[in-house]
Amino acid sequence: MPAAASPMTDEQRKAVITAYLKAFDNGGTSHDGIPLIEFFAPDALFFFPKWGLAHGKSEINEMFGDLGKTVVSVEHHFSSFNWITTGTDVLAVEGTTHGEHRDGPWRVGVPEWGAGRWCGVFEVRDVLIQRAFIYMDPDYAGKDVARYPWL
């Protein structure tokens, strides 16, 4: 990744997050061969629902390995991202996805209550993700319906 002047602009931070998500969609490697974990600072924090909080690159790598055992493929819909920038190191993005989970496929809106909508809050500094907190329903295939009477 190219070095950025300090402090980074919102557009530079958005570019780091976009490159990370494209690498995620590409099975864990960017188009130019950068491994997914290299987008993160050594002491980064990463929260993912039903996994918990990963501290540092080693635990983040473990979390990606666990997630990779369940998700066959994913595609983020970059053209519909809704970015919330703050002019600081922190930014958020709302987005949608579709893909294949070991329990079955998902596509945002099918059904409307199902998986595919997500939000991430990121802190990006020195061209590295310092913090990533992902908020979404990890029941990709929509199997957890018995506990929700409105479904």
TASULSUL-V688235 format. One record per residue. N is the residue number from 0. PHI is phi in whole degrees, 0 to 359 (999 if undefined). OMEGA is omega as a letter, one per 20 degrees, with the letter a starting at -180 (999 if undefined). Layout:
# TASULSUL-V688235
n=<N/N>
phi=<PHI/PHI>
omega=<OMEGA/OMEGA>
This chain:
# TASULSUL-V688235
n=<0/1/2/3/4/5/6/7/8/9/10/11/12/13/14/15/16/17/18/19/20/21/22/23/24/25/26/27/28/29/30/31/32/33/34/35/36/37/38/39/40/41/42/43/44/45/46/47/48/49/50/51/52/53/54/55/56/57/58/59/60/61/62/63/64/65/66/67/68/69/70/71/72/73/74/75/76/77/78/79/80/81/82/83/84/85/86/87/88/89/90/91/92/93/94/95/96/97/98/99/100/101/102/103/104/105/106/107/108/109/110/111/112/113/114/115/116/117/118/119/120/121/122/123/124/125/126/127/128/129/130/131/132/133/134/135/136/137/138/139/140/141/142/143/144/145/146/147/148/149/150>
phi=<999/290/288/250/292/263/281/283/272/302/296/293/296/299/295/296/296/298/297/299/294/293/294/301/297/270/80/108/220/291/300/254/88/281/296/310/295/286/281/250/292/305/253/298/247/219/251/226/304/69/254/113/255/265/249/84/298/296/290/297/298/298/298/299/297/296/295/296/286/248/260/281/204/212/224/278/265/300/291/252/299/244/270/240/252/238/78/241/289/261/213/230/217/260/203/227/215/216/172/231/254/301/270/140/281/220/209/307/86/232/286/301/277/281/293/124/261/208/218/232/249/236/238/235/214/56/64/228/282/268/207/220/240/257/240/191/268/281/276/306/273/67/275/271/254/298/277/237/298/282/273>
omega=<a/r/r/r/r/i/r/r/r/a/r/r/r/r/r/a/r/r/r/a/r/r/r/r/a/r/r/r/r/r/r/r/r/r/a/a/a/r/a/r/a/a/a/r/r/r/r/a/r/r/a/a/r/a/r/a/a/r/r/r/r/r/r/r/r/r/a/r/a/a/r/r/r/r/r/a/a/a/a/r/r/a/r/a/a/a/r/r/a/r/r/r/r/a/r/a/r/a/a/r/r/r/r/a/r/r/a/r/a/i/a/a/a/a/r/r/a/r/r/r/a/r/a/r/r/r/r/r/r/a/r/r/a/r/a/r/a/r/a/a/r/a/a/a/a/a/a/a/a/r/999>
